[in-house]
Amino acid sequence: MLKNLDPALNADVLHALRSMGHGDTLVVSDTNFPSDSVARPTVIGRQLSMANLSAPQAIRAILSVLPLDTPLQNSAGRMEVMGAPGEMPAVQSEVQAEIDRAEGKPSPMYGIERFAFYDLAKKAYCVISTGETRFYGCFLFTKGVIPPAGV
């Protein structure tokens, strides 16, 4: 156990988040996403797991340490519902609330078509699978920077 860290962040996830650089992306996926096969071509090369958590719980823990990129570029994406790209299922609305809380302001997610999401996921730094059982609980985040003190 460590002080000031969410206990949901296991060693593998912490290592990946710390190792990522500005502009690197990570996927947080639900249980139906093909995490194992999609994770193979990523930088980490294997899926990471936060299997005992829902997507919103995992993302709350991740965003407690991971800075999102600036509003100048898309930093939080969601897999679009097939046939209804504007629809926001409950799991996505809950994740949006976690993003807004972490950022301290509204920071809307952008939609990513399902098969485009798979392609982007294969180019990510890592794929973190969760215990989320609801459909469309898949998200893509871009790491930002932490400015020096006083800037």
Beta strands, then each sheet from edge to edge (+ up, - down):
strand 1: 25-29
strand 2: 48-50
strand 3: 76-79
strand 4: 110-112
strand 5: 126-130
strand 6: 139-142
sheet 1: 2+ 5+ 1+ 6- 3+ 4+
end
